[in-house]
Amino acid sequence: MAMRITRRRLLETGGAALASASLPALPGRALAETGEVHGLSTFGELALPIDFPHFAYVNPKAPKGGTITLQIKRAGGNQNFDTFNTLNTFVLQGDGAAGMDACFDSLMSGSGDEPGALYGLLAKSVAISGDRLTYRFRLRPEARFHDGSRVTASDVAFSMDILKSKGHPSYRLILNELVSSVAEGDDIVVVTLSPKRGRDLHLVVAGLPVFSAKFWSTRNFEASTLEPPLGSGPYKVGRFEQGRFIEFERVPDYWGKDLPVNVGVNNFDRTRWEYFRDRQVAFEAFKSGIVTFQEEFTSRIWATGYDFPAIKDGKVKKESLPNTEPTGSQGWYFNLRRDAFKDPRIREAIGLCFDFEWTNKNIMFGSFARMTSFFENSDSKAVGTPSPEELALLEPFRGKVPDEVFGEAYLPPASDGSGSDRALLRKADDMFRAAGCKRDGNVLKLPDGKPFEIEFLDFQASLQPHTQPFQANLKRLGINATSRIVDAAQYQRRLDEFDFDVVSRALTGSAIPSDSMRIVYGSEAAKTRGSRNVAGISDPAIDAMIDRIGQADSYKDVVVAAKALDRLLRAGRYWVPMWWNPNEWLAYWDMFDRPATKPKYTSGAPAIWWFDAEKAKRIGKA
């Protein structure tokens, strides 16, 4: 299974290094004399030397073989969790298949130990101009697509251009300051960035998938397709059944298999993704061994479901690992494009009706912590009052943003755990009235006189036990709060068109936040169909903090700006924050092995694991 740890995070970074076995690595001095470097980083420093043999957390002698079967747990771009009808995951059209990233290489790729750093994959080196706006990537002459044709600079230039012009809105937005990508012969591609570009745009560009220009010259890039696209990565599409499963076969003569960052990864001969429309059915598939690796997110199943015979017989292992990754954010997001949610007092009052303490104890077995920040479990989380450095960034917006931004960072109040805290509901009622809402019998009416109705949109019912008590409290205050469960395709269409009241969203975190957050919180994204700014957040102060994050030239400055951004987002009451898990829950059939050392910023599962034939034989899975 390919380990791709930058592109996925952009839409939600990977393995590469300097030289292949057939091409001797340049000595460090010689590389420096050419003005070229073997990698890129956020702040210009790389932890690994030019001649590093492999990442520290892999087993360089990991055997190849076997199959691993998974379910999609994180979606990016046009993917959804329930089905797929296209193998092109880089555009808006269709529902993209899981796992397609493994078919494509990028210029450079990263390490699970070193956030904000990339090392050469298709590109063996890069020369950087003094103003850091021009990047000359030198491609490896041995790089090949799966049909044996060479990966050239023209392919790279084509890929960047088409993603900027016709790719998914997330790509188009983040590539706005990419000025040009030009091929100089077969082995040099020159990428020019705008002076207004964000600090990490060079990393985004170096992490983009590279397509075959010849392949796409006779096809519509924006259309849905079930024709496997031509790639150059460690895997290619194998058997699949639309909406049910898709398999990827390891390419045995993969051109980059001996590169240092590919050593110890891509160990399974076959990876298979199974699709299920019901979470309980999916768990039954794991219990029966149809699915062999499970990342668990449902507390009820984790607490009560893992008592089946294969667990008792030792055939299935269950582990809880400390969560060392920045958690990101998860919550119910309001659609601010709806008049009902334009007043932040109304949004806050709605949030007061969610009793996390009761929900955690009675539904989630006390397993979770309340999410309070958009940067949970990271240095970027705002705590207490702003530091002088944060205030320096926020002061220009005093009077234009809530005064709260300059005080204690907002924390949702803890309830009494009863499920219907009278004090909090009274406070919510007072806030509704202060915002112009009025009670008419048992109905709460909005300032315009219309009954207050809220529809919670979802594509599966797994959150209903959490949402229904929340809705019951809203109904006590006169709000007709309901749920609508639609199929995954309709759900995605309604999100793309911003046709909803409230949706739940979980977004991945980052150890080093970047200006790619503009696709989630930026004003331009708020009006871009299909963007990830589902809430419609549009605020010049938030845009300025994202820009500041993108221009920061030290980690310290990134954290300062991110904390200021966190304060603004929390003060905006754009969501009702849910919860996060301090642990990572994994379960798997005991037919795999893994390195003794895990990466610092991810569990590495199952990307750096491998199939153990002896173990599989012992449990009848050979």
C-alpha positions as CSV (number, residue, x, y, z in Angstrom):
1,M,0.0,0.0,0.0
2,A,1.5,3.3,-1.0
3,M,2.3,5.8,1.7
4,R,1.2,9.2,0.6
5,I,1.4,11.5,3.6
6,T,0.9,15.8,1.2
7,R,-1.6,15.5,-1.6
8,R,-4.2,13.7,0.6
9,R,-3.9,16.3,3.3
10,L,-4.4,19.0,0.8
11,L,-7.8,17.6,-0.1
12,E,-8.3,16.1,3.2
13,T,2.5,13.2,2.8
14,G,4.3,10.0,0.7
15,G,7.6,8.3,-0.2
16,A,10.5,9.4,-2.3
17,A,14.2,10.0,-2.2
18,L,17.2,10.9,-4.2
19,A,18.5,8.2,-6.5
20,S,17.6,4.8,-7.8
21,A,19.9,1.8,-7.5
22,S,20.8,2.2,-11.2
23,L,21.7,5.9,-10.8
24,P,24.5,6.7,-8.3
25,A,23.6,9.5,-6.0
26,L,25.4,12.8,-6.5
27,P,27.8,13.7,-3.6
28,G,26.5,16.4,-1.4
29,R,29.1,18.9,-2.5
30,A,28.6,18.2,-6.2
31,L,24.9,18.7,-5.8
32,A,25.4,22.0,-4.0
33,E,27.8,23.2,-6.8
34,T,25.1,22.7,-9.4
35,G,22.8,24.9,-7.3
36,E,20.4,22.0,-6.9
37,V,19.1,20.4,-3.7
38,H,17.6,17.0,-3.0
39,G,14.4,18.1,-1.4
40,L,12.2,21.0,-0.3
41,S,10.9,22.1,3.0
42,T,8.7,24.7,4.6
43,F,11.6,26.7,6.1
44,G,14.5,25.6,3.9
45,E,16.0,23.0,6.1
46,L,16.0,19.2,5.6
47,A,16.5,16.6,8.3
48,L,17.9,13.9,6.0
49,P,21.1,14.1,4.0
50,I,21.4,13.5,0.3
51,D,22.5,9.9,0.8
52,F,20.0,8.7,3.3
53,P,19.2,5.1,2.7
54,H,15.6,5.0,3.9
55,F,13.2,6.5,6.4
56,A,14.1,5.6,10.0
57,Y,10.7,4.1,10.7
58,V,10.6,1.5,7.9
59,N,11.8,-2.1,7.8
60,P,14.1,-2.0,4.7
61,K,13.9,-5.8,4.4
62,A,10.1,-5.9,4.6
63,P,8.9,-8.8,2.5
64,K,6.5,-8.2,-0.5
65,G,3.4,-10.2,-0.9
66,G,-0.2,-10.9,0.3
67,T,-3.4,-8.8,0.3
68,I,-4.8,-6.3,2.7
69,T,-8.5,-5.3,2.5
70,L,-9.8,-2.1,3.9
71,Q,-12.7,0.3,4.0
72,I,-12.5,4.0,3.1
73,K,-12.3,6.0,6.3
74,R,-11.1,9.4,4.9
75,A,-12.3,11.1,1.8
76,G,-10.9,13.9,-0.3
77,G,-11.7,15.6,-3.5
78,N,-14.8,13.9,-5.1
79,Q,-14.6,10.7,-3.0
80,N,-17.5,9.7,-0.8
81,F,-17.7,6.8,1.8
82,D,-20.5,4.8,0.3
83,T,-19.9,4.3,-3.4
84,F,-17.8,5.2,-6.4
85,N,-18.6,5.6,-10.1
86,T,-15.4,7.2,-11.4
87,L,-11.6,6.4,-11.3
88,N,-10.8,10.1,-11.8
89,T,-10.6,11.5,-8.2
90,F,-9.0,14.8,-9.2
91,V,-12.1,16.6,-10.6
92,L,-15.5,17.6,-9.3
93,Q,-17.6,15.3,-11.4
94,G,-18.6,11.9,-10.0
95,D,-17.9,9.9,-6.9
96,G,-14.2,8.9,-6.9
97,A,-12.8,5.5,-5.9
98,A,-10.7,5.0,-2.9
99,G,-7.0,4.3,-3.2
100,M,-6.3,6.0,-6.6
101,D,-3.4,8.1,-5.2
102,A,-1.3,4.9,-5.3
103,C,-1.3,4.9,-9.1
104,F,0.4,8.3,-9.4
105,D,3.8,9.6,-8.6
106,S,4.6,13.2,-7.8
107,L,7.8,15.2,-8.2
108,M,8.6,14.9,-4.5
109,S,7.1,13.2,-1.5
110,G,7.4,13.3,2.3
111,S,8.2,11.6,5.5
112,G,6.1,10.7,8.5
113,D,8.9,12.0,10.8
114,E,9.3,15.4,9.2
115,P,6.3,17.6,8.5
116,G,6.7,20.3,5.9
117,A,9.5,18.4,4.0
118,L,9.7,16.6,0.7
119,Y,12.4,14.5,-1.0
120,G,12.8,13.8,-4.7
121,L,10.6,11.1,-6.4
122,L,10.1,11.8,-10.1
123,A,12.5,14.7,-9.6
124,K,15.9,13.8,-8.4
125,S,16.8,17.5,-7.6
126,V,15.5,21.0,-7.8
127,A,17.2,24.4,-8.3
128,I,15.6,27.4,-6.5
129,S,15.9,31.0,-7.5
130,G,17.0,33.6,-5.0
131,D,13.5,35.0,-4.6
132,R,12.1,31.5,-4.2
133,L,9.6,32.0,-7.0
134,T,11.2,29.8,-9.7
135,Y,11.9,26.1,-9.3
136,R,13.7,24.0,-11.9
137,F,13.0,20.4,-11.2
138,R,15.3,17.8,-12.8
139,L,13.5,14.6,-13.6
140,R,14.9,11.1,-13.3
141,P,15.5,9.7,-16.8
142,E,14.4,6.2,-15.6
143,A,10.9,7.4,-14.5
144,R,8.3,5.5,-16.5
145,F,4.5,5.2,-16.8
146,H,3.0,1.8,-16.5
147,D,3.0,1.4,-20.3
148,G,6.8,1.8,-20.4
149,S,6.7,5.4,-21.8
150,R,9.0,7.9,-20.1
151,V,7.7,10.5,-17.7
152,T,8.8,13.8,-19.1
153,A,8.8,17.4,-18.2
154,S,5.9,17.9,-20.6
155,D,3.8,15.5,-18.6
156,V,4.5,17.4,-15.4
157,A,3.7,20.8,-17.0
158,F,0.5,19.3,-18.5
159,S,-0.6,18.0,-15.1
160,M,-0.1,21.3,-13.3
161,D,-1.9,23.2,-15.9
162,I,-4.9,20.9,-16.2
163,L,-5.3,20.7,-12.4
164,K,-5.3,24.5,-12.2
165,S,-7.8,24.9,-15.0
166,K,-10.0,21.8,-14.8
167,G,-9.2,20.1,-11.5
168,H,-11.4,19.8,-8.4
169,P,-12.1,23.3,-6.9
170,S,-9.7,22.5,-4.1
171,Y,-6.9,22.2,-6.6
172,R,-8.0,25.3,-8.6
173,L,-8.2,27.4,-5.5
174,I,-4.8,26.4,-4.0
175,L,-3.0,26.7,-7.4
176,N,-4.3,30.2,-8.1
177,E,-0.8,31.7,-7.6
178,L,0.9,29.1,-9.8
179,V,2.0,31.4,-12.7
180,S,3.4,28.8,-15.1
181,S,4.9,25.3,-15.6
182,V,7.1,25.0,-18.7
183,A,9.1,22.0,-20.0
184,E,12.7,22.6,-21.1
185,G,13.5,19.4,-22.9
186,D,12.4,16.1,-21.4
187,D,14.1,16.3,-18.1
188,I,13.6,19.9,-16.8
189,V,10.4,21.5,-15.8
190,V,10.4,25.1,-14.7
191,V,7.7,26.2,-12.3
192,T,7.1,29.9,-11.6
193,L,5.1,31.1,-8.7
194,S,3.5,34.5,-8.1
195,P,5.1,37.0,-5.6
196,K,1.7,36.7,-3.8
197,R,2.1,33.0,-3.3
198,G,1.8,31.3,0.1
199,R,4.9,30.0,1.8
200,D,4.1,26.3,1.1
201,L,2.9,26.5,-2.5
202,H,6.2,25.0,-3.7
203,L,5.4,21.9,-1.5
204,V,1.9,21.7,-2.9
205,V,3.2,21.9,-6.5
206,A,5.9,19.2,-5.8
207,G,3.2,16.9,-4.3
208,L,0.8,17.1,-7.2
209,P,0.0,13.9,-9.1
210,V,1.7,13.6,-12.5
211,F,-0.5,12.4,-15.4
212,S,0.4,11.2,-18.9
213,A,-0.3,14.1,-21.4
214,K,-0.6,11.6,-24.2
215,F,-3.2,9.5,-22.4
216,W,-5.4,12.5,-21.7
217,S,-5.0,14.1,-25.1
218,T,-7.8,11.9,-26.4
219,R,-10.0,12.0,-23.3
220,N,-12.1,14.5,-21.4
221,F,-10.3,15.2,-18.1
222,E,-13.3,16.6,-16.4
223,A,-15.6,13.7,-17.1
224,S,-16.4,10.6,-15.0
225,T,-14.7,7.5,-16.2
226,L,-14.3,3.9,-15.3
227,E,-11.3,3.5,-17.6
228,P,-8.2,3.1,-15.4
229,P,-6.0,6.2,-16.0
230,L,-2.3,5.7,-16.9
231,G,-0.1,6.4,-14.0
232,S,3.5,5.8,-12.9
233,G,3.0,4.9,-9.2
234,P,3.7,1.7,-7.3
235,Y,0.2,0.3,-7.9
236,K,-2.2,0.1,-10.8
237,V,-5.9,-0.5,-11.0
238,G,-6.8,-4.2,-10.9
239,R,-10.3,-5.8,-10.7
240,F,-13.2,-3.6,-9.6
241,E,-17.0,-3.6,-9.4
242,Q,-18.5,-0.2,-9.5
243,G,-19.7,0.9,-6.0
244,R,-18.7,-2.5,-4.4
245,F,-14.9,-2.9,-4.4
246,I,-11.7,-1.9,-6.1
247,E,-8.4,-3.7,-6.1
248,F,-4.9,-2.3,-6.8
249,E,-2.1,-4.5,-7.9
250,R,1.5,-3.8,-7.0
251,V,3.6,-3.0,-10.1
252,P,6.5,-5.6,-9.9
253,D,8.8,-3.6,-12.2
254,Y,7.8,-0.2,-10.7
255,W,10.6,2.1,-11.8
256,G,10.9,3.8,-8.3
257,K,10.8,0.7,-6.1
258,D,14.4,1.0,-4.9
259,L,14.4,4.8,-4.1
260,P,15.3,5.4,-0.5
261,V,11.9,6.7,0.4
262,N,10.2,3.8,-1.2
263,V,12.3,1.3,0.7
264,G,10.1,-0.6,3.2
265,V,6.8,0.7,1.8
266,N,4.4,-0.5,-0.8
267,N,4.7,-4.0,0.6
268,F,1.4,-5.6,-0.3
269,D,1.0,-7.3,-3.6
270,R,-2.7,-6.3,-3.6
271,T,-4.8,-3.7,-1.7
272,R,-8.5,-4.0,-1.9
273,W,-11.1,-1.5,-0.8
274,E,-14.6,-2.7,0.1
275,Y,-17.6,-0.4,0.1
276,F,-20.6,-0.8,2.4
277,R,-23.6,1.6,2.8
278,D,-24.2,0.5,6.4
279,R,-21.6,0.8,9.2
280,Q,-22.8,-2.3,11.0
281,V,-22.7,-4.3,7.9
282,A,-19.2,-3.1,7.3
283,F,-18.2,-4.2,10.8
284,E,-19.7,-7.7,10.2
285,A,-17.5,-7.9,7.1
286,F,-14.5,-7.3,9.3
287,K,-15.6,-9.8,11.8
288,S,-16.0,-12.4,9.1
289,G,-12.5,-11.6,7.6
290,I,-13.7,-10.0,4.4
291,V,-12.1,-6.8,5.6
292,T,-8.7,-7.5,7.3
293,F,-7.6,-4.1,8.6
294,Q,-9.9,-1.8,10.5
295,E,-9.4,1.8,11.7
296,E,-12.3,2.1,14.2
297,F,-14.1,5.4,14.9
298,T,-17.3,4.3,16.5
299,S,-17.0,4.1,20.3
300,R,-20.0,1.8,20.7
301,I,-18.5,-0.8,18.4
302,W,-15.0,-0.3,20.0
303,A,-16.4,-0.8,23.5
304,T,-18.9,-3.6,22.9
305,G,-18.4,-5.1,19.4
306,Y,-15.0,-6.7,19.7
307,D,-16.0,-9.8,21.6
308,F,-16.6,-12.1,18.6
309,P,-14.9,-15.6,18.3
310,A,-11.9,-14.5,16.2
311,I,-10.9,-12.0,19.0
312,K,-11.3,-14.6,21.7
313,D,-9.2,-17.1,19.6
314,G,-6.5,-14.6,19.1
315,K,-7.0,-14.4,15.3
316,V,-7.9,-10.7,15.5
317,K,-5.8,-8.1,17.4
318,K,-7.2,-4.9,18.9
319,E,-4.9,-2.0,19.8
320,S,-5.3,1.5,21.2
321,L,-2.4,3.8,20.3
322,P,-1.8,7.3,21.6
323,N,-2.9,9.8,19.1
324,T,0.2,11.9,18.2
325,E,-1.3,13.6,15.1
326,P,-2.8,17.1,15.2
327,T,-6.5,16.3,15.2
328,G,-8.0,18.9,13.0
329,S,-11.6,19.7,13.5
330,Q,-15.0,17.9,13.6
331,G,-18.4,19.4,14.2
332,W,-21.8,20.3,12.9
333,Y,-21.2,23.2,10.5
334,F,-23.9,25.9,9.8
335,N,-24.5,27.1,6.3
336,L,-24.1,30.8,6.7
337,R,-25.6,31.3,3.3
338,R,-29.0,30.6,4.9
339,D,-30.6,33.7,6.5
340,A,-31.5,31.7,9.6
341,F,-27.8,31.3,10.5
342,K,-26.4,34.7,9.7
343,D,-26.6,35.9,13.4
344,P,-23.8,34.5,15.5
345,R,-26.0,34.7,18.6
346,I,-28.4,32.3,17.0
347,R,-25.5,30.0,16.1
348,E,-24.2,30.0,19.6
349,A,-27.6,29.4,21.1
350,I,-28.0,26.3,18.9
351,G,-24.6,25.1,20.2
352,L,-25.7,25.4,23.8
353,C,-28.4,22.8,23.1
354,F,-25.8,20.1,22.5
355,D,-25.0,18.2,25.7
356,F,-21.6,16.7,25.1
357,E,-21.1,15.5,28.7
358,W,-24.3,13.4,28.5
359,T,-23.5,12.2,25.0
360,N,-20.0,11.1,25.9
361,K,-21.1,9.2,28.9
362,N,-24.2,7.6,27.6
363,I,-23.5,7.0,23.9
364,M,-19.7,7.1,23.6
365,F,-18.6,5.2,26.7
366,G,-16.6,8.2,28.0
367,S,-14.0,7.6,25.3
368,F,-13.8,11.1,23.8
369,A,-12.8,14.6,24.8
370,R,-14.7,17.7,23.8
371,M,-13.4,19.5,20.7
372,T,-12.9,23.1,21.4
373,S,-10.4,24.3,18.8
374,F,-9.9,24.1,15.1
375,F,-6.3,23.0,15.9
376,E,-6.9,20.4,18.6
377,N,-4.0,18.3,19.9
378,S,-1.4,20.7,18.4
379,D,0.8,23.8,19.2
380,S,-1.6,25.9,17.1
381,K,-4.5,25.7,19.6
382,A,-5.3,29.0,21.2
383,V,-5.3,28.9,25.0
384,G,-6.2,31.7,27.4
385,T,-5.7,35.3,26.4
386,P,-3.7,36.3,23.3
387,S,0.0,36.7,23.5
388,P,1.5,40.1,22.5
389,E,2.5,38.5,19.2
390,E,-1.1,37.4,18.5
391,L,-2.4,40.8,19.5
392,A,-0.1,42.5,17.0
393,L,-1.8,40.5,14.2
394,L,-5.3,41.0,15.6
395,E,-5.3,44.7,16.5
396,P,-5.8,46.0,12.9
397,F,-9.2,44.3,13.1
398,R,-10.4,45.6,16.4
399,G,-14.0,46.8,16.0
400,K,-14.5,44.6,13.0
401,V,-14.3,41.3,14.8
402,P,-16.0,40.2,18.1
403,D,-14.3,41.7,21.2
404,E,-14.1,38.2,22.5
405,V,-11.1,37.6,20.1
406,F,-9.0,39.8,22.3
407,G,-9.9,38.0,25.5
408,E,-10.0,34.4,26.6
409,A,-10.3,31.9,23.8
410,Y,-13.9,30.7,23.6
411,L,-14.8,27.3,25.2
412,P,-18.2,25.8,24.9
413,P,-19.7,25.5,28.4
414,A,-19.8,22.1,30.2
415,S,-23.3,20.9,31.0
416,D,-24.5,19.2,34.1
417,G,-24.6,15.9,32.2
418,S,-28.4,15.5,32.5
419,G,-28.9,15.6,28.8
420,S,-31.1,18.7,29.1
421,D,-29.3,21.3,31.2
422,R,-32.0,23.8,32.2
423,A,-29.5,26.6,32.8
424,L,-27.9,26.2,29.4
425,L,-31.3,26.0,27.7
426,R,-32.5,29.1,29.4
427,K,-29.4,30.9,28.2
428,A,-30.0,29.7,24.7
429,D,-33.6,30.9,24.9
430,D,-32.4,34.3,26.0
431,M,-29.9,34.5,23.1
432,F,-32.6,33.6,20.6
433,R,-34.8,36.3,21.9
434,A,-32.0,38.8,21.9
435,A,-31.4,38.0,18.2
436,G,-35.0,38.8,17.4
437,C,-36.6,35.4,17.6
438,K,-40.1,35.1,19.2
439,R,-42.1,32.3,20.7
440,D,-45.5,31.6,19.3
441,G,-47.0,28.9,21.4
442,N,-44.6,25.9,21.0
443,V,-43.0,27.4,17.9
444,L,-39.9,29.6,17.8
445,K,-40.1,32.1,15.0
446,L,-37.1,33.8,13.3
447,P,-36.9,37.6,13.1
448,D,-38.7,37.5,9.7
449,G,-41.6,35.7,11.3
450,K,-40.9,32.3,9.7
451,P,-40.9,29.2,11.9
452,F,-37.4,28.1,12.8
453,E,-36.6,24.8,11.1
454,I,-33.3,23.1,10.9
455,E,-32.5,20.1,8.7
456,F,-29.4,18.1,9.6
457,L,-28.2,16.5,6.3
458,D,-26.2,13.3,6.2
459,F,-25.6,10.2,4.0
460,Q,-25.6,7.6,6.8
461,A,-27.4,7.2,10.1
462,S,-24.4,6.5,12.3
463,L,-24.6,10.0,14.0
464,Q,-28.3,9.7,14.7
465,P,-27.8,8.6,18.4
466,H,-25.7,11.7,19.0
467,T,-27.9,14.1,16.9
468,Q,-31.3,13.1,18.2
469,P,-30.8,14.2,21.8
470,F,-29.4,17.5,20.4
471,Q,-32.5,17.9,18.3
472,A,-34.8,17.1,21.2
473,N,-33.3,20.1,23.1
474,L,-33.8,22.3,20.1
475,K,-37.4,21.2,19.9
476,R,-37.9,22.1,23.6
477,L,-37.1,25.7,22.6
478,G,-39.5,25.6,19.7
479,I,-37.2,24.7,16.8
480,N,-38.3,22.0,14.4
481,A,-35.0,20.1,14.1
482,T,-35.0,17.1,11.8
483,S,-32.6,14.8,10.0
484,R,-32.5,13.9,6.4
485,I,-30.5,10.9,5.3
486,V,-29.9,10.8,1.6
487,D,-27.8,8.5,-0.6
488,A,-24.1,9.4,-0.9
489,A,-24.3,10.8,-4.4
490,Q,-27.2,13.1,-3.5
491,Y,-25.4,14.2,-0.4
492,Q,-22.3,15.1,-2.3
493,R,-24.3,17.0,-4.9
494,R,-26.1,19.0,-2.2
495,L,-22.8,19.8,-0.5
496,D,-21.3,20.9,-3.9
497,E,-24.3,23.2,-4.4
498,F,-24.4,24.4,-0.7
499,D,-28.0,23.1,-0.5
500,F,-28.2,22.3,3.2
501,D,-28.8,23.8,6.7
502,V,-26.3,21.9,8.9
503,V,-23.8,19.1,8.0
504,S,-21.2,17.3,10.0
505,R,-17.6,17.5,8.8
506,A,-14.3,16.1,10.0
507,L,-11.2,17.7,8.7
508,T,-7.6,16.5,9.0
509,G,-5.1,18.4,11.0
510,S,-1.5,19.5,10.1
511,A,1.6,19.8,12.2
512,I,2.5,23.0,10.2
513,P,-0.6,24.8,9.1
514,S,-0.4,26.4,5.7
515,D,-2.4,28.7,3.5
516,S,-4.1,25.7,2.0
517,M,-6.6,26.4,4.7
518,R,-8.1,29.0,2.4
519,I,-9.9,26.2,0.6
520,V,-11.8,25.5,3.9
521,Y,-12.1,28.9,5.5
522,G,-11.3,31.5,2.8
523,S,-13.7,34.0,1.3
524,E,-13.1,33.0,-2.3
525,A,-13.8,29.4,-1.4
526,A,-17.1,30.4,0.2
527,K,-18.5,31.3,-3.2
528,T,-16.8,28.5,-5.2
529,R,-19.1,25.7,-6.1
530,G,-17.8,22.4,-4.8
531,S,-15.3,23.9,-2.4
532,R,-14.7,22.6,1.1
533,N,-15.8,25.9,2.7
534,V,-19.2,24.3,3.5
535,A,-20.0,26.9,6.1
536,G,-19.6,29.8,3.8
537,I,-17.1,31.6,6.1
538,S,-16.1,34.9,4.5
539,D,-14.2,37.3,6.7
540,P,-11.3,39.6,5.8
541,A,-9.6,39.0,9.2
542,I,-9.7,35.3,8.6
543,D,-8.3,35.7,5.1
544,A,-5.5,37.9,6.5
545,M,-4.6,35.3,9.2
546,I,-4.5,32.6,6.5
547,D,-2.3,34.8,4.4
548,R,0.0,35.5,7.4
549,I,0.3,31.7,8.0
550,G,1.3,31.3,4.3
551,Q,3.9,34.0,4.5
552,A,5.4,33.1,7.9
553,D,9.1,32.3,7.6
554,S,9.5,30.4,10.9
555,Y,7.5,27.7,12.8
556,K,7.1,30.1,15.7
557,D,5.4,32.7,13.4
558,V,3.1,30.0,11.9
559,V,1.9,29.0,15.4
560,V,1.3,32.7,16.3
561,A,-0.8,33.3,13.2
562,A,-2.6,29.9,13.6
563,K,-3.6,30.7,17.2
564,A,-4.9,34.1,16.0
565,L,-6.9,32.3,13.3
566,D,-8.2,29.8,15.9
567,R,-9.5,32.7,18.0
568,L,-11.3,34.2,15.0
569,L,-12.9,31.0,14.0
570,R,-14.0,30.1,17.5
571,A,-15.5,33.6,18.0
572,G,-17.4,33.2,14.8
573,R,-19.5,30.3,16.1
574,Y,-19.4,28.7,12.7
575,W,-19.9,25.2,14.1
576,V,-21.1,23.2,17.0
577,P,-17.8,21.4,18.0
578,M,-18.1,17.7,18.4
579,W,-15.4,15.5,20.0
580,W,-12.0,14.0,19.4
581,N,-10.3,10.8,20.4
582,P,-7.0,11.0,22.3
583,N,-6.3,7.5,21.1
584,E,-6.1,5.8,17.7
585,W,-8.1,2.6,17.5
586,L,-6.8,-0.2,15.3
587,A,-8.1,-3.8,14.8
588,Y,-6.7,-6.3,12.3
589,W,-6.5,-10.0,11.5
590,D,-3.3,-11.3,12.8
591,M,-1.6,-11.8,9.4
592,F,0.5,-8.7,9.3
593,D,3.7,-7.4,10.8
594,R,5.2,-3.9,11.2
595,P,8.4,-2.1,12.1
596,A,9.3,-1.7,15.8
597,T,9.5,2.1,15.4
598,K,6.5,4.2,14.3
599,P,6.7,7.5,12.5
600,K,6.5,10.6,14.8
601,Y,3.4,12.1,13.2
602,T,1.3,9.1,12.2
603,S,0.8,5.5,13.2
604,G,2.1,4.4,9.8
605,A,-0.6,1.8,9.6
606,P,-1.0,0.1,7.3
607,A,1.3,1.9,4.8
608,I,4.6,0.5,6.3
609,W,3.2,-2.9,7.4
610,W,3.6,-6.1,5.5
611,F,2.0,-9.5,5.0
612,D,3.3,-12.3,7.2
613,A,2.6,-15.6,5.5
614,E,3.3,-17.7,8.6
615,K,0.9,-15.8,10.7
616,A,-1.7,-16.0,8.0
617,K,-1.3,-19.8,7.8
618,R,-1.7,-20.1,11.6
619,I,-5.1,-18.4,11.5
620,G,-6.3,-20.0,8.3
621,K,-5.8,-16.9,6.1
622,A,-2.9,-18.1,4.0
